[in-house]
Amino acid sequence: MGKVYNVTTKEVYTVERDGESEEKVRWQNIGVAFENEKSIKCRLPANVTVSGEFFLVKKPEKEVEQ
């Protein structure tokens, strides 16, 4: 079996507390991708709209169904 990836988007936002601001990152899984010897196939649900960047993040072995 080839590699399996989560398809994710990245949102950067700022949290302000006690006069200090801190930048944080939120990752949102939006689909799954499968790599074989010739290509990578991405599968997104019909209701997902993506603009900008998305990332392929390798799934940990324990999350990959055999």
All heavy atoms as a GROMACS GRO file, in nm:
protein
  535
    1MET      N    1   0.085  -0.119   0.000
    1MET     CA    2   0.000   0.000   0.000
    1MET      C    3   0.089   0.124   0.000
    1MET      O    4   0.190   0.130   0.069
    1MET     CB    5  -0.090  -0.002   0.123
    1MET     CG    6  -0.179   0.118   0.134
    1MET     SD    7  -0.282   0.106   0.282
    1MET     CE    8  -0.402   0.227   0.243
    2GLY      N    9   0.049   0.227  -0.077
    2GLY     CA   10   0.125   0.352  -0.082
    2GLY      C   11   0.102   0.435   0.043
    2GLY      O   12   0.032   0.396   0.136
    3LYS      N   13   0.162   0.551   0.044
    3LYS     CA   14   0.149   0.641   0.158
    3LYS      C   15   0.010   0.704   0.161
    3LYS      O   16  -0.051   0.727   0.057
    3LYS     CB   17   0.255   0.750   0.150
    3LYS     CG   18   0.396   0.698   0.162
    3LYS     CD   19   0.495   0.810   0.147
    3LYS     CE   20   0.636   0.754   0.145
    3LYS     NZ   21   0.734   0.855   0.107
    4VAL      N   22  -0.037   0.735   0.282
    4VAL     CA   23  -0.166   0.800   0.302
    4VAL      C   24  -0.141   0.932   0.374
    4VAL      O   25  -0.064   0.938   0.469
    4VAL     CB   26  -0.262   0.711   0.384
    4VAL    CG1   27  -0.395   0.779   0.404
    4VAL    CG2   28  -0.281   0.576   0.317
    5TYR      N   29  -0.207   1.038   0.327
    5TYR     CA   30  -0.188   1.172   0.382
    5TYR      C   31  -0.322   1.232   0.424
    5TYR      O   32  -0.426   1.203   0.363
    5TYR     CB   33  -0.129   1.266   0.277
    5TYR     CG   34   0.006   1.225   0.224
    5TYR    CD1   35   0.017   1.138   0.117
    5TYR    CD2   36   0.123   1.274   0.281
    5TYR    CE1   37   0.141   1.100   0.067
    5TYR    CE2   38   0.246   1.238   0.232
    5TYR     CZ   39   0.255   1.150   0.126
    5TYR     OH   40   0.378   1.114   0.077
    6ASN      N   41  -0.320   1.317   0.526
    6ASN     CA   42  -0.432   1.405   0.555
    6ASN      C   43  -0.417   1.528   0.466
    6ASN      O   44  -0.306   1.579   0.450
    6ASN     CB   45  -0.432   1.451   0.701
    6ASN     CG   46  -0.474   1.342   0.797
    6ASN    OD1   47  -0.567   1.268   0.770
    6ASN    ND2   48  -0.405   1.332   0.909
    7VAL      N   49  -0.525   1.574   0.408
    7VAL     CA   50  -0.525   1.700   0.334
    7VAL      C   51  -0.572   1.805   0.435
    7VAL      O   52  -0.681   1.792   0.492
    7VAL     CB   53  -0.618   1.695   0.211
    7VAL    CG1   54  -0.617   1.828   0.138
    7VAL    CG2   55  -0.578   1.582   0.118
    8THR      N   56  -0.490   1.907   0.460
    8THR     CA   57  -0.520   2.004   0.564
    8THR      C   58  -0.505   2.147   0.514
    8THR      O   59  -0.435   2.172   0.416
    8THR     CB   60  -0.427   1.986   0.687
    8THR    OG1   61  -0.294   2.015   0.648
    8THR    CG2   62  -0.433   1.847   0.743
    9THR      N   63  -0.571   2.238   0.582
    9THR     CA   64  -0.550   2.380   0.559
    9THR      C   65  -0.492   2.439   0.688
    9THR      O   66  -0.507   2.382   0.796
    9THR     CB   67  -0.680   2.455   0.524
    9THR    OG1   68  -0.773   2.439   0.630
    9THR    CG2   69  -0.738   2.404   0.394
   10LYS      N   70  -0.428   2.552   0.676
   10LYS     CA   71  -0.363   2.617   0.789
   10LYS      C   72  -0.421   2.756   0.807
   10LYS      O   73  -0.425   2.835   0.712
   10LYS     CB   74  -0.213   2.624   0.761
   10LYS     CG   75  -0.131   2.698   0.860
   10LYS     CD   76   0.014   2.697   0.814
   10LYS     CE   77   0.097   2.798   0.886
   10LYS     NZ   78   0.236   2.799   0.838
   11GLU      N   79  -0.466   2.785   0.929
   11GLU     CA   80  -0.519   2.918   0.960
   11GLU      C   81  -0.432   2.977   1.072
   11GLU      O   82  -0.414   2.916   1.177
   11GLU     CB   83  -0.664   2.908   1.008
   11GLU     CG   84  -0.722   3.039   1.051
   11GLU     CD   85  -0.861   3.025   1.112
   11GLU    OE1   86  -0.914   2.913   1.116
   11GLU    OE2   87  -0.914   3.127   1.156
   12VAL      N   88  -0.378   3.095   1.047
   12VAL     CA   89  -0.298   3.166   1.148
   12VAL      C   90  -0.387   3.274   1.209
   12VAL      O   91  -0.453   3.349   1.138
   12VAL     CB   92  -0.172   3.228   1.085
   12VAL    CG1   93  -0.091   3.304   1.189
   12VAL    CG2   94  -0.087   3.121   1.018
   13TYR      N   95  -0.390   3.279   1.343
   13TYR     CA   96  -0.470   3.380   1.411
   13TYR      C   97  -0.394   3.432   1.532
   13TYR      O   98  -0.294   3.374   1.574
   13TYR     CB   99  -0.607   3.322   1.452
   13TYR     CG  100  -0.600   3.207   1.550
   13TYR    CD1  101  -0.620   3.227   1.685
   13TYR    CD2  102  -0.573   3.077   1.506
   13TYR    CE1  103  -0.613   3.123   1.774
   13TYR    CE2  104  -0.567   2.971   1.595
   13TYR     CZ  105  -0.587   2.995   1.730
   13TYR     OH  106  -0.581   2.890   1.817
   14THR      N  107  -0.441   3.543   1.587
   14THR     CA  108  -0.374   3.608   1.700
   14THR      C  109  -0.463   3.604   1.823
   14THR      O  110  -0.583   3.632   1.814
   14THR     CB  111  -0.341   3.754   1.666
   14THR    OG1  112  -0.259   3.756   1.548
   14THR    CG2  113  -0.265   3.822   1.779
   15VAL      N  114  -0.404   3.568   1.937
   15VAL     CA  115  -0.473   3.568   2.066
   15VAL      C  116  -0.411   3.679   2.151
   15VAL      O  117  -0.288   3.686   2.162
   15VAL     CB  118  -0.458   3.432   2.137
   15VAL    CG1  119  -0.518   3.436   2.275
   15VAL    CG2  120  -0.518   3.320   2.055
   16GLU      N  121  -0.495   3.763   2.208
   16GLU     CA  122  -0.445   3.871   2.294
   16GLU      C  123  -0.491   3.846   2.437
   16GLU      O  124  -0.609   3.826   2.463
   16GLU     CB  125  -0.495   4.006   2.244
   16GLU     CG  126  -0.436   4.043   2.111
   16GLU     CD  127  -0.462   4.187   2.073
   16GLU    OE1  128  -0.476   4.272   2.163
   16GLU    OE2  129  -0.468   4.213   1.952
   17ARG      N  130  -0.392   3.848   2.530
   17ARG     CA  131  -0.420   3.831   2.673
   17ARG      C  132  -0.328   3.922   2.752
   17ARG      O  133  -0.208   3.924   2.727
   17ARG     CB  134  -0.396   3.687   2.717
   17ARG     CG  135  -0.496   3.590   2.664
   17ARG     CD  136  -0.477   3.454   2.727
   17ARG     NE  137  -0.573   3.363   2.664
   17ARG     CZ  138  -0.558   3.235   2.654
   17ARG    NH1  139  -0.450   3.177   2.704
   17ARG    NH2  140  -0.649   3.160   2.597
   18ASP      N  141  -0.384   3.993   2.846
   18ASP     CA  142  -0.306   4.080   2.935
   18ASP      C  143  -0.212   4.173   2.857
   18ASP      O  144  -0.097   4.192   2.894
   18ASP     CB  145  -0.225   3.996   3.035
   18ASP     CG  146  -0.311   3.905   3.120
   18ASP    OD1  147  -0.424   3.946   3.154
   18ASP    OD2  148  -0.267   3.793   3.151
   19GLY      N  149  -0.260   4.227   2.748
   19GLY     CA  150  -0.181   4.320   2.668
   19GLY      C  151  -0.076   4.254   2.581
   19GLY      O  152  -0.004   4.322   2.509
   20GLU      N  153  -0.064   4.124   2.586
   20GLU     CA  154   0.031   4.049   2.503
   20GLU      C  155  -0.045   3.982   2.389
   20GLU      O  156  -0.156   3.933   2.408
   20GLU     CB  157   0.102   3.941   2.587
   20GLU     CG  158   0.180   3.993   2.705
   20GLU     CD  159   0.314   4.050   2.664
   20GLU    OE1  160   0.374   3.998   2.569
   20GLU    OE2  161   0.356   4.148   2.728
   21SER      N  162   0.017   3.977   2.273
   21SER     CA  163  -0.045   3.906   2.161
   21SER      C  164   0.045   3.788   2.121
   21SER      O  165   0.168   3.798   2.125
   21SER     CB  166  -0.069   3.998   2.043
   21SER     OG  167   0.051   4.051   1.995
   22GLU      N  168  -0.020   3.679   2.088
   22GLU     CA  169   0.051   3.557   2.050
   22GLU      C  170  -0.012   3.500   1.923
   22GLU      O  171  -0.134   3.489   1.913
   22GLU     CB  172   0.041   3.455   2.163
   22GLU     CG  173   0.109   3.324   2.134
   22GLU     CD  174   0.090   3.222   2.247
   22GLU    OE1  175   0.027   3.254   2.348
   22GLU    OE2  176   0.141   3.111   2.229
   23GLU      N  177   0.072   3.468   1.826
   23GLU     CA  178   0.024   3.409   1.702
   23GLU      C  179   0.010   3.258   1.719
   23GLU      O  180   0.100   3.194   1.771
   23GLU     CB  181   0.121   3.440   1.588
   23GLU     CG  182   0.052   3.462   1.456
   23GLU     CD  183   0.148   3.511   1.350
   23GLU    OE1  184   0.237   3.434   1.312
   23GLU    OE2  185   0.132   3.626   1.307
   24LYS      N  186  -0.102   3.204   1.676
   24LYS     CA  187  -0.126   3.060   1.686
   24LYS      C  188  -0.165   3.007   1.549
   24LYS      O  189  -0.204   3.082   1.461
   24LYS     CB  190  -0.237   3.031   1.786
   24LYS     CG  191  -0.202   3.073   1.928
   24LYS     CD  192  -0.281   2.995   2.026
   24LYS     CE  193  -0.229   3.027   2.165
   24LYS     NZ  194  -0.227   2.911   2.248
   25VAL      N  195  -0.156   2.875   1.534
   25VAL     CA  196  -0.190   2.810   1.408
   25VAL      C  197  -0.296   2.702   1.435
   25VAL      O  198  -0.285   2.626   1.531
   25VAL     CB  199  -0.066   2.744   1.344
   25VAL    CG1  200  -0.104   2.666   1.219
   25VAL    CG2  201   0.039   2.848   1.312
   26ARG      N  202  -0.397   2.698   1.351
   26ARG     CA  203  -0.501   2.595   1.359
   26ARG      C  204  -0.497   2.516   1.228
   26ARG      O  205  -0.501   2.573   1.120
   26ARG     CB  206  -0.638   2.660   1.376
   26ARG     CG  207  -0.753   2.560   1.376
   26ARG     CD  208  -0.888   2.627   1.388
   26ARG     NE  209  -0.894   2.704   1.511
   26ARG     CZ  210  -0.942   2.828   1.519
   26ARG    NH1  211  -0.985   2.890   1.412
   26ARG    NH2  212  -0.944   2.892   1.634
   27TRP      N  213  -0.485   2.384   1.240
   27TRP     CA  214  -0.486   2.295   1.124
   27TRP      C  215  -0.623   2.231   1.114
   27TRP      O  216  -0.677   2.181   1.213
   27TRP     CB  217  -0.380   2.187   1.138
   27TRP     CG  218  -0.242   2.242   1.136
   27TRP    CD1  219  -0.168   2.282   1.245
   27TRP    CD2  220  -0.160   2.266   1.022
   27TRP    NE1  221  -0.045   2.329   1.204
   27TRP    CE2  222  -0.038   2.319   1.067
   27TRP    CE3  223  -0.178   2.246   0.886
   27TRP    CZ2  224   0.066   2.354   0.981
   27TRP    CZ3  225  -0.075   2.280   0.800
   27TRP    CH2  226   0.044   2.334   0.848
   28GLN      N  227  -0.682   2.231   0.995
   28GLN     CA  228  -0.815   2.173   0.973
   28GLN      C  229  -0.805   2.064   0.868
   28GLN      O  230  -0.766   2.090   0.754
   28GLN     CB  231  -0.912   2.284   0.925
   28GLN     CG  232  -1.050   2.235   0.892
   28GLN     CD  233  -1.126   2.193   1.016
   28GLN    OE1  234  -1.119   2.257   1.119
   28GLN    NE2  235  -1.199   2.084   1.005
   29ASN      N  236  -0.838   1.941   0.906
   29ASN     CA  237  -0.840   1.832   0.808
   29ASN      C  238  -0.959   1.851   0.715
   29ASN      O  239  -1.072   1.872   0.762
   29ASN     CB  240  -0.850   1.696   0.877
   29ASN     CG  241  -0.721   1.654   0.941
   29ASN    OD1  242  -0.615   1.702   0.906
   29ASN    ND2  243  -0.729   1.564   1.037
   30ILE      N  244  -0.933   1.845   0.584
   30ILE     CA  245  -1.042   1.864   0.487
   30ILE      C  246  -1.056   1.745   0.392
   30ILE      O  247  -1.145   1.745   0.309
   30ILE     CB  248  -1.023   1.993   0.406
   30ILE    CG1  249  -0.889   1.991   0.331
   30ILE    CG2  250  -1.036   2.115   0.495
   30ILE    CD1  251  -0.874   2.104   0.231
   31GLY      N  252  -0.970   1.646   0.404
   31GLY     CA  253  -0.979   1.531   0.315
   31GLY      C  254  -0.865   1.435   0.338
   31GLY      O  255  -0.797   1.439   0.440
   32VAL      N  256  -0.845   1.347   0.240
   32VAL     CA  257  -0.742   1.245   0.248
   32VAL      C  258  -0.678   1.230   0.110
   32VAL      O  259  -0.741   1.257   0.008
   32VAL     CB  260  -0.800   1.111   0.299
   32VAL    CG1  261  -0.899   1.051   0.203
   32VAL    CG2  262  -0.692   1.013   0.335
   33ALA      N  263  -0.551   1.190   0.108
   33ALA     CA  264  -0.479   1.170  -0.019
   33ALA      C  265  -0.407   1.036  -0.013
   33ALA      O  266  -0.360   0.993   0.092
   33ALA     CB  267  -0.380   1.283  -0.044
   34PHE      N  268  -0.399   0.970  -0.129
   34PHE     CA  269  -0.335   0.839  -0.140
   34PHE      C  270  -0.227   0.847  -0.247
   34PHE      O  271  -0.252   0.892  -0.358
   34PHE     CB  272  -0.438   0.733  -0.181
   34PHE     CG  273  -0.555   0.726  -0.089
   34PHE    CD1  274  -0.671   0.798  -0.115
   34PHE    CD2  275  -0.550   0.649   0.027
   34PHE    CE1  276  -0.779   0.793  -0.030
   34PHE    CE2  277  -0.658   0.643   0.112
   34PHE     CZ  278  -0.773   0.715   0.084
   35GLU      N  279  -0.106   0.804  -0.213
   35GLU     CA  280   0.006   0.806  -0.308
   35GLU      C  281   0.034   0.664  -0.354
   35GLU      O  282   0.042   0.572  -0.274
   35GLU     CB  283   0.129   0.864  -0.239
   35GLU     CG  284   0.250   0.872  -0.330
   35GLU     CD  285   0.371   0.932  -0.261
   35GLU    OE1  286   0.369   0.952  -0.139
   35GLU    OE2  287   0.470   0.958  -0.332
   36ASN      N  288   0.050   0.649  -0.486
   36ASN     CA  289   0.097   0.522  -0.539
   36ASN      C  290   0.223   0.549  -0.620
   36ASN      O  291   0.280   0.657  -0.613
   36ASN     CB  292  -0.012   0.451  -0.621
   36ASN     CG  293  -0.055   0.530  -0.742
   36ASN    OD1  294   0.025   0.600  -0.804
   36ASN    ND2  295  -0.182   0.521  -0.777
   37GLU      N  296   0.268   0.453  -0.698
   37GLU     CA  297   0.395   0.470  -0.769
   37GLU      C  298   0.391   0.577  -0.877
   37GLU      O  299   0.496   0.628  -0.917
   37GLU     CB  300   0.443   0.336  -0.827
   37GLU     CG  301   0.350   0.272  -0.927
   37GLU     CD  302   0.236   0.194  -0.863
   37GLU    OE1  303   0.240   0.164  -0.744
   37GLU    OE2  304   0.141   0.163  -0.936
   38LYS      N  305   0.273   0.617  -0.924
   38LYS     CA  306   0.265   0.713  -1.036
   38LYS      C  307   0.201   0.847  -1.001
   38LYS      O  308   0.220   0.943  -1.073
   38LYS     CB  309   0.188   0.650  -1.152
   38LYS     CG  310   0.258   0.534  -1.215
   38LYS     CD  311   0.181   0.485  -1.334
   38LYS     CE  312   0.253   0.367  -1.397
   38LYS     NZ  313   0.182   0.320  -1.515
   39SER      N  314   0.122   0.852  -0.894
   39SER     CA  315   0.047   0.976  -0.869
   39SER      C  316   0.003   0.985  -0.724
   39SER      O  317   0.020   0.892  -0.646
   39SER     CB  318  -0.075   0.983  -0.960
   39SER     OG  319  -0.166   0.879  -0.926
   40ILE      N  320  -0.057   1.100  -0.691
   40ILE     CA  321  -0.122   1.120  -0.562
   40ILE      C  322  -0.267   1.160  -0.592
   40ILE      O  323  -0.293   1.254  -0.666
   40ILE     CB  324  -0.054   1.230  -0.479
   40ILE    CG1  325   0.090   1.190  -0.447
   40ILE    CG2  326  -0.132   1.257  -0.351
   40ILE    CD1  327   0.170   1.297  -0.376
   41LYS      N  328  -0.361   1.084  -0.534
   41LYS     CA  329  -0.503   1.113  -0.553
   41LYS      C  330  -0.556   1.178  -0.426
   41LYS      O  331  -0.540   1.124  -0.316
   41LYS     CB  332  -0.580   0.984  -0.580
   41LYS     CG  333  -0.730   1.004  -0.589
   41LYS     CD  334  -0.803   0.878  -0.630
   41LYS     CE  335  -0.800   0.774  -0.522
   41LYS     NZ  336  -0.882   0.657  -0.553
   42CYS      N  337  -0.617   1.297  -0.440
   42CYS     CA  338  -0.676   1.367  -0.326
   42CYS      C  339  -0.828   1.349  -0.330
   42CYS      O  340  -0.890   1.362  -0.435
   42CYS     CB  341  -0.645   1.517  -0.331
   42CYS     SG  342  -0.470   1.553  -0.316
   43ARG      N  343  -0.885   1.320  -0.215
   43ARG     CA  344  -1.030   1.302  -0.205
   43ARG      C  345  -1.083   1.404  -0.104
   43ARG      O  346  -1.048   1.401   0.013
   43ARG     CB  347  -1.063   1.160  -0.158
   43ARG     CG  348  -1.211   1.131  -0.163
   43ARG     CD  349  -1.242   0.989  -0.124
   43ARG     NE  350  -1.176   0.896  -0.215
   43ARG     CZ  351  -1.148   0.769  -0.185
   43ARG    NH1  352  -1.181   0.721  -0.068
   43ARG    NH2  353  -1.089   0.690  -0.271
   44LEU      N  354  -1.166   1.498  -0.153
   44LEU     CA  355  -1.228   1.600  -0.069
   44LEU      C  356  -1.379   1.580  -0.071
   44LEU      O  357  -1.435   1.548  -0.176
   44LEU     CB  358  -1.195   1.740  -0.120
   44LEU     CG  359  -1.047   1.776  -0.134
   44LEU    CD1  360  -1.033   1.916  -0.194
   44LEU    CD2  361  -0.976   1.767  -0.002
   45PRO      N  362  -1.448   1.600   0.041
   45PRO     CA  363  -1.593   1.591   0.042
   45PRO      C  364  -1.654   1.698  -0.050
   45PRO      O  365  -1.592   1.802  -0.073
   45PRO     CB  366  -1.632   1.617   0.187
   45PRO     CG  367  -1.509   1.599   0.266
   45PRO     CD  368  -1.394   1.627   0.174
   46ALA      N  369  -1.774   1.674  -0.097
   46ALA     CA  370  -1.840   1.765  -0.191
   46ALA      C  371  -1.863   1.903  -0.132
   46ALA      O  372  -1.865   2.002  -0.205
   46ALA     CB  373  -1.973   1.705  -0.236
   47ASN      N  374  -1.880   1.916  -0.002
   47ASN     CA  375  -1.914   2.045   0.058
   47ASN      C  376  -1.793   2.128   0.100
   47ASN      O  377  -1.808   2.231   0.162
   47ASN     CB  378  -2.006   2.025   0.180
   47ASN     CG  379  -1.939   1.942   0.288
   47ASN    OD1  380  -1.837   1.878   0.264
   47ASN    ND2  381  -1.997   1.940   0.405
   48VAL      N  382  -1.671   2.085   0.067
   48VAL     CA  383  -1.550   2.158   0.107
   48VAL      C  384  -1.510   2.255  -0.004
   48VAL      O  385  -1.497   2.218  -0.119
   48VAL     CB  386  -1.433   2.061   0.135
   48VAL    CG1  387  -1.304   2.136   0.155
   48VAL    CG2  388  -1.464   1.977   0.258
   49THR      N  389  -1.494   2.383   0.036
   49THR     CA  390  -1.446   2.485  -0.056
   49THR      C  391  -1.307   2.526  -0.009
   49THR      O  392  -1.288   2.559   0.108
   49THR     CB  393  -1.538   2.608  -0.056
   49THR    OG1  394  -1.669   2.566  -0.092
   49THR    CG2  395  -1.490   2.713  -0.152
   50VAL      N  396  -1.209   2.522  -0.100
   50VAL     CA  397  -1.072   2.554  -0.064
   50VAL      C  398  -1.023   2.666  -0.153
   50VAL      O  399  -1.038   2.661  -0.274
   50VAL     CB  400  -0.979   2.432  -0.081
   50VAL    CG1  401  -0.836   2.467  -0.047
   50VAL    CG2  402  -1.028   2.316   0.004
   51SER      N  403  -0.965   2.768  -0.091
   51SER     CA  404  -0.895   2.870  -0.167
   51SER      C  405  -0.761   2.893  -0.098
   51SER      O  406  -0.749   2.878   0.023
   51SER     CB  407  -0.976   3.000  -0.174
   51SER     OG  408  -0.992   3.053  -0.046
   52GLY      N  409  -0.661   2.923  -0.174
   52GLY     CA  410  -0.529   2.939  -0.115
   52GLY      C  411  -0.455   2.807  -0.110
   52GLY      O  412  -0.469   2.724  -0.198
   53GLU      N  413  -0.381   2.785  -0.002
   53GLU     CA  414  -0.296   2.667   0.008
   53GLU      C  415  -0.365   2.554   0.082
   53GLU      O  416  -0.449   2.577   0.169
   53GLU     CB  417  -0.169   2.701   0.087
   53GLU     CG  418  -0.081   2.802   0.022
   53GLU     CD  419   0.042   2.832   0.106
   53GLU    OE1  420   0.030   2.841   0.228
   53GLU    OE2  421   0.149   2.846   0.046
   54PHE      N  422  -0.325   2.431   0.046
   54PHE     CA  423  -0.356   2.316   0.129
   54PHE      C  424  -0.231   2.231   0.136
   54PHE      O  425  -0.141   2.244   0.056
   54PHE     CB  426  -0.478   2.237   0.080
   54PHE     CG  427  -0.463   2.169  -0.052
   54PHE    CD1  428  -0.411   2.041  -0.060
   54PHE    CD2  429  -0.502   2.232  -0.168
   54PHE    CE1  430  -0.397   1.977  -0.182
   54PHE    CE2  431  -0.489   2.169  -0.290
   54PHE     CZ  432  -0.437   2.042  -0.297
   55PHE      N  433  -0.223   2.146   0.238
   55PHE     CA  434  -0.103   2.070   0.266
   55PHE      C  435  -0.135   1.921   0.273
   55PHE      O  436  -0.243   1.883   0.316
   55PHE     CB  437  -0.044   2.112   0.402
   55PHE     CG  438  -0.013   2.259   0.410
   55PHE    CD1  439  -0.110   2.350   0.445
   55PHE    CD2  440   0.114   2.306   0.380
   55PHE    CE1  441  -0.083   2.486   0.452
   55PHE    CE2  442   0.143   2.440   0.386
   55PHE     CZ  443   0.044   2.531   0.423
   56LEU      N  444  -0.040   1.838   0.232
   56LEU     CA  445  -0.050   1.694   0.249
   56LEU      C  446   0.041   1.657   0.365
   56LEU      O  447   0.162   1.679   0.359
   56LEU     CB  448  -0.006   1.619   0.123
   56LEU     CG  449  -0.084   1.651  -0.004
   56LEU    CD1  450  -0.030   1.569  -0.120
   56LEU    CD2  451  -0.232   1.625   0.014
   57VAL      N  452  -0.018   1.604   0.472
   57VAL     CA  453   0.056   1.569   0.593
   57VAL      C  454   0.045   1.419   0.612
   57VAL      O  455  -0.065   1.364   0.620
   57VAL     CB  456  -0.003   1.642   0.716
   57VAL    CG1  457   0.073   1.606   0.841
   57VAL    CG2  458  -0.002   1.793   0.694
   58LYS      N  459   0.160   1.351   0.616
   58LYS     CA  460   0.161   1.205   0.627
   58LYS      C  461   0.088   1.161   0.753
   58LYS      O  462   0.112   1.213   0.861
   58LYS     CB  463   0.304   1.152   0.628
   58LYS     CG  464   0.312   1.003   0.619
   58LYS     CD  465   0.455   0.957   0.605
   58LYS     CE  466   0.458   0.805   0.601
   58LYS     NZ  467   0.594   0.756   0.598
   59LYS      N  468  -0.005   1.066   0.735
   59LYS     CA  469  -0.078   1.012   0.849
   59LYS      C  470   0.011   0.921   0.931
   59LYS      O  471   0.089   0.843   0.876
   59LYS     CB  472  -0.198   0.929   0.801
   59LYS     CG  473  -0.319   1.006   0.766
   59LYS     CD  474  -0.434   0.911   0.741
   59LYS     CE  475  -0.564   0.980   0.768
   59LYS     NZ  476  -0.674   0.887   0.771
   60PRO      N  477   0.000   0.928   1.064
   60PRO     CA  478   0.074   0.832   1.147
   60PRO      C  479   0.029   0.689   1.116
   60PRO      O  480  -0.087   0.666   1.082
   60PRO     CB  481   0.035   0.871   1.290
   60PRO     CG  482  -0.015   1.011   1.280
   60PRO     CD  483  -0.073   1.024   1.143
   61GLU      N  484   0.119   0.594   1.124
   61GLU     CA  485   0.089   0.454   1.092
   61GLU      C  486  -0.032   0.401   1.166
   61GLU      O  487  -0.110   0.326   1.111
   61GLU     CB  488   0.210   0.365   1.119
   61GLU     CG  489   0.326   0.387   1.023
   61GLU     CD  490   0.292   0.351   0.879
   61GLU    OE1  491   0.219   0.252   0.857
   61GLU    OE2  492   0.338   0.422   0.788
   62LYS      N  493  -0.050   0.440   1.292
   62LYS     CA  494  -0.163   0.388   1.371
   62LYS      C  495  -0.297   0.435   1.318
   62LYS      O  496  -0.399   0.374   1.345
   62LYS     CB  497  -0.147   0.424   1.517
   62LYS     CG  498  -0.152   0.572   1.545
   62LYS     CD  499  -0.132   0.601   1.693
   62LYS     CE  500  -0.138   0.752   1.714
   62LYS     NZ  501  -0.117   0.788   1.850
   63GLU      N  502  -0.302   0.546   1.241
   63GLU     CA  503  -0.427   0.598   1.186
   63GLU      C  504  -0.460   0.539   1.049
   63GLU      O  505  -0.571   0.553   1.003
   63GLU     CB  506  -0.421   0.750   1.173
   63GLU     CG  507  -0.423   0.823   1.303
   63GLU     CD  508  -0.429   0.974   1.284
   63GLU    OE1  509  -0.473   1.018   1.176
   63GLU    OE2  510  -0.387   1.046   1.374
   64VAL      N  511  -0.365   0.475   0.985
   64VAL     CA  512  -0.387   0.421   0.852
   64VAL      C  513  -0.455   0.286   0.864
   64VAL      O  514  -0.403   0.195   0.928
   64VAL     CB  515  -0.253   0.407   0.775
   64VAL    CG1  516  -0.276   0.344   0.639
   64VAL    CG2  517  -0.185   0.541   0.762
   65GLU      N  518  -0.574   0.274   0.804
   65GLU     CA  519  -0.647   0.148   0.807
   65GLU      C  520  -0.587   0.052   0.707
   65GLU      O  521  -0.553   0.088   0.596
   65GLU     CB  522  -0.794   0.171   0.774
   65GLU     CG  523  -0.865   0.255   0.878
   65GLU     CD  524  -1.010   0.277   0.842
   65GLU    OE1  525  -1.063   0.204   0.756
   65GLU    OE2  526  -1.070   0.368   0.901
   66GLN      N  527  -0.570  -0.070   0.746
   66GLN     CA  528  -0.514  -0.173   0.657
   66GLN      C  529  -0.621  -0.244   0.581
   66GLN      O  530  -0.727  -0.264   0.619
   66GLN     CB  531  -0.431  -0.272   0.738
   66GLN     CG  532  -0.316  -0.206   0.810
   66GLN     CD  533  -0.213  -0.146   0.716
   66GLN    OE1  534  -0.186  -0.198   0.609
   66GLN    NE2  535  -0.157  -0.033   0.754
   0.00000   0.00000   0.00000
